[in-house]
Amino acid sequence: MSQDLSDSQLKDLWRQGKIPVIFKRNKPLPVLARIPFAEGNMEWLRDGRRLKPDWCAQFKAWEIPTA
């Protein structure tokens, strides 16, 4: 996005459940991916890579390696 969003706008965007959201955190933390529930999400996010995505219950999102 080319515009800056306020904290409340970012929270609203993260909490909605229809549009996938990717949040890149500071290193060395992994990327958070919040996507609508579907069978096979983990396999789709993994996309044949060696490392598996982990479910983060705190943020209700997948943690995927930044590499």
Legacy VTK file of the C-alpha trace (Angstrom):
# vtk DataFile Version 3.0
C-alpha trace
ASCII
DATASET POLYDATA
POINTS 67 float
0.000 0.000 0.000
1.234 3.437 -0.790
-0.652 5.189 1.997
-0.035 5.126 5.729
-2.800 3.572 7.809
-3.664 4.375 11.404
-3.457 1.699 14.100
-7.242 1.361 14.204
-7.406 0.912 10.426
-4.704 -1.771 10.587
-6.565 -3.573 13.377
-9.808 -3.462 11.390
-8.050 -4.824 8.312
-6.475 -7.654 10.314
-9.753 -8.603 12.054
-11.893 -8.863 8.941
-12.028 -12.412 7.640
-12.713 -12.225 3.916
-9.573 -10.691 2.427
-6.170 -12.381 2.919
-3.665 -10.260 4.850
0.128 -10.650 4.955
2.017 -8.942 7.776
5.817 -8.783 7.586
7.317 -8.399 11.027
10.856 -7.322 11.921
13.602 -9.921 11.603
14.005 -12.643 12.851
10.237 -13.076 13.334
8.377 -14.960 10.597
5.748 -13.444 8.319
2.110 -13.735 9.436
-0.455 -14.771 6.834
-4.130 -14.525 7.709
-6.276 -16.211 5.102
-9.898 -17.386 5.152
-10.268 -20.984 6.375
-10.120 -23.729 3.789
-9.043 -27.356 3.812
-5.501 -27.529 2.501
-4.378 -24.031 3.531
-1.178 -25.410 5.048
-0.264 -27.308 1.888
-1.051 -24.284 -0.264
1.128 -21.997 1.875
3.923 -24.558 1.933
3.920 -24.834 -1.885
6.402 -27.715 -1.914
8.965 -25.969 0.292
10.974 -27.792 2.950
9.653 -25.831 5.965
6.027 -26.100 7.014
3.932 -23.098 8.038
2.996 -23.046 11.746
-0.366 -22.012 13.152
-0.081 -19.106 15.603
-3.106 -19.255 17.905
-2.298 -15.852 19.430
-2.822 -14.025 16.116
-5.048 -16.679 14.479
-2.742 -16.718 11.487
-0.085 -18.834 9.812
3.578 -18.127 10.451
5.641 -18.653 7.335
9.426 -18.282 6.992
10.561 -14.968 5.546
12.949 -16.613 3.102
LINES 1 68
67 0 1 2 3 4 5 6 7 8 9 10 11 12 13 14 15 16 17 18 19 20 21 22 23 24 25 26 27 28 29 30 31 32 33 34 35 36 37 38 39 40 41 42 43 44 45 46 47 48 49 50 51 52 53 54 55 56 57 58 59 60 61 62 63 64 65 66
